[in-house]
Amino acid sequence: MSNRFIIPLDMGDGAFDRSLFYLRRYIGQKDKAKSVTAYVGGAKKKIVVDSGPPDMERSLKYHPYFKMDPRRPEQELAGALAKIGVKPEDIDIVILTHLHWDHVGEVSIFPNAQFIVSQTELHFALDPPPCLHISYESPQLGIEPMYIRIMPRLKTIDMKEREIVEGVRMIPTPGHTPGHMGVVVETDNGPYVIAGDAVPQYGNLRGAPEEGLRFLMSGVYTDMVAMWKSMELIDDIVDHDINRVIPGHDNLVFQKPRYPK
């Protein structure tokens, strides 16, 4: 038995136009959605995937369009980990699916962790096109991105499947960003995928069968074809069981306290 498991961590709520998650659909429809990070337990090392948005002051200063609700203490990353009996200093590895501001906001709370991101993503984040400067809090705007603070401990890997520890591997899932990577955790119930923003919500994987669409594209992407192929890969890994996927921004993730139950 592997005993590996995933606990989703609630990093707070924000008000969004649904078209942010569904390309050319639901335009003007407002919804609340979670920011989701995850703790991987039962592996040889303690792992966190993504670190959520930064504090409210920084969020409001640089991202007022995000409409983020004030976070409760248990929606700060240290508080969320405390609820499951884990301290930030216990974490050995932090995997960053990508470097958008709302996924790297609390990287600095981990004093002992090694950080891992794809080399492609780091290179792109340091010099993105102007339309994406704010998504990465780019130095070109005179902002210090949060990930710069942990650069001495940031390890980059190639965009190919890579085992991090036994039973936990990173897989290329580009499309949302060029260097996006997902995390596959092998459990006694089969593989689960922490998808980050390769799959922002379960509805992306449900698709629209009545329209002949296996998937629905996210409204935020750098490569639509790559995003489709990444969804195909994730869907194939979980054998079309979307309940074994942890999306990056879906309230329904928290219907279960851990995966597998």
N, C-alpha and C positions, 0 to 999 in steps of 0.2 A: 504493500500500500504506500502511496506517495505522501498523503496527508497535506499536500499543497492546497492552498485556498486563497481566495481574493476577498477582501473587505472593501467595498466602495466607501469613499469618504466624501461627505457633503461639504463643499466649499462655498455654499451660498447660492442665492437666487438673483436672477436679473430679468428684466423685462425686455423682450426681443420682438422684432417683427419676424413672424414665422418664416418669411422668405429667406431669412439668414441661413436657415437649415434646409430649405426646400427650394431649389432653383426655380424661379418663375411661377411659384405657387404661393398661395396664402398671402399675397402682397397686401399690406395694410392691416393684417390680423395680428394683434398683439398677444403674446403668451409669456408665461413665466417658465424659465428653464434653469436647471441646476448647472453649476460647474462641478465636475466629477474628477476626483483623483482616486488612487487605489493603493491599498497596502497588500503586498503579497506575503503570506505567511506559510510556514511549513517547508520552506526551501532552506538551502544550506546557509543563505544569508538573508537578512531582513531587507526588503525592497519596497520602495515607494515609486509609483509611476505618476509623474507630473506633480506640480506643487500648487496649482490653482492660481487665482488672481492675487494681486498684492493688497495691501491695506486700503481702506476706504479713501483716505486722503489722496493716495497716488492714483487710485482708480478714477476718482472724480476729476483730478487735475488733468490727466492725459486722455481719459476715455469717458467723458460725460455722456456720450451717446449710449453707453453700456447700460445705464439705468439700473445700477446694482443696488439691491436692498442692503441696509446695514446688516452686518453679519453678527450672529451670536458668538460667544466665546468658543463654543463647540464647533463652529464653522470656520474658525481659524485652524490652520493645519496642526499646530501643536495640540490644540484642544480636541480635534477630531481623533488624533492618535492617542491622546490620553484616555478617551472613552473606551479604547480597545486594549489599554494597558501597555502602550508603547510610547517611549520617549524619543524625541528627535535625535538625541545622541546615540540611540540604539541602532539607527538605520545605517546599513552598510553601503547600499547602492540606491541612487535615485536615477531612474530612467526618464528621460525627457522625450516624449513622443515627437515634439517639435518645440520651437522657441517663440511662439506667439506669447504676448504679454500675460494672457490669462492662464497660461500653463506653467509659467516660471516665476510667479509672483512671490513665492515664499521659499525659494531655494536656499536663502541664507540662514535658515533656522537649523540646518543639518551640519553640525561641526565636524563630523567624522566620516561623512559619506563620500564615496566616489560618484561622480555624475557621468552619465553616458548619453550621448546624442550622436546622430549621424553627422559625418563630416560634411556631407552635402547640405544639411540643414544649417550648420554653423556658418559655412561660407555664404550661403544665401542670406542668412539673417544679418550678417555684417554689412552687406551691400545689396539690399533688395531694391526693386524699382520704387520710385517715389510713391506710387499708389499704396504701397505696403509699409511705408516707413512707420506709420503709427501702430500697425499691428505688431511690429517687432520692437517698438520704442527705440527706433534706430539712432545710433550716434549722430547721423546726419541731421537730426532734429535738435541736437544738443542735449539729448537724454542719455543717461547711462543705463543700458538695459540691465535688468536684474541678474541675468546670467553672467555678466562680466565679473560680478563679485565672486563667482566660484570658478573662474577660469583656471586657476592653478590645479583644481581637482577635476576638471572636465576632460573626459576621455572621448575621442571621436572614433567612430567605427564606419566601415564602408556600408553602402546601401546593399547589403545582402544578408541573408539569414545568418544569425549569430547567436549561439548559446551563451547566456550570461552566467548562469549557474545551472546545475542539473535540473531539468524540467522547466526552465524559464528561458525563452529565447525571444529575440527581437526579429521582426520581419519587415521588409520594406513595404510601406503602404502610402506611396506618394499620391499627389493629386491635390489635396488640401494645401499642402506646401510641397516643394520639391524633395525635401529630405525627411518627410514624415515617416515614422516607424511605429508599428504596433508591437504589442507584447503578448506572446502566447504562453499560457501557464498550463502545464500538463497536470491534470487532477485524476482522482479515482473515477470521476464521471466524464472523462475525456478532456480534450483541450478546450480552454476558455481563452477569449481574446479581449484584452484591454485595448480598445480601438482608438482612444484619443479622438481627434476630429476627423479621422478617416471615415468614421460613422458617428456623426453627432447625435443622432436619435434613432430609436428602433424603426421609426417610420421609413427611414432611408433604406433599410434592408427589407421591409415589407413590400416596398415598391408600389406599383399600381397595376396589378394583374389585368384589370379590366381594360387597361390601355396597352397591354403587352409589354409593360416595363417591369423587369425583375427588380430594379432598384430605382430610387429617386435621388437625384444628385443634390449635394449640398449647395447652398448659394454662395459659399466662399471657397474658391478653388484657384489653383494656378494651372492645372492641367485636367480638363474634364475626362479625357480618355484614361489617363492614369488613375483618376479617382474611381471610375467605373471598374477598372481592372483590380484595384485594391479591394473594392467591395466584393467582387467575385472571389478573390483569394480568401478574404475573411469568411465569407459565407460557406465556401468549400471546406475550410478548416473545421468549422463547427458543424459540418454536415447539415447545413440549412436550419439549424436550431438557433434562432436568434437569441434565445434565453441564455445562451452561453457566450454572449457578447456584452461587454461593458462599454456603452457609448460615452462620449465626452460631455454630453449636455442633456441628459434625459432624466426627468423626475422618476420615471418608472424603475430605474436602477435600484432605488431604495425600497422597493417592495420586498426585497430580500436583504437581510443583514450581511450575508456572505454567500459566496459562490464557490463550489456547490454548497447547498444548505447542509 
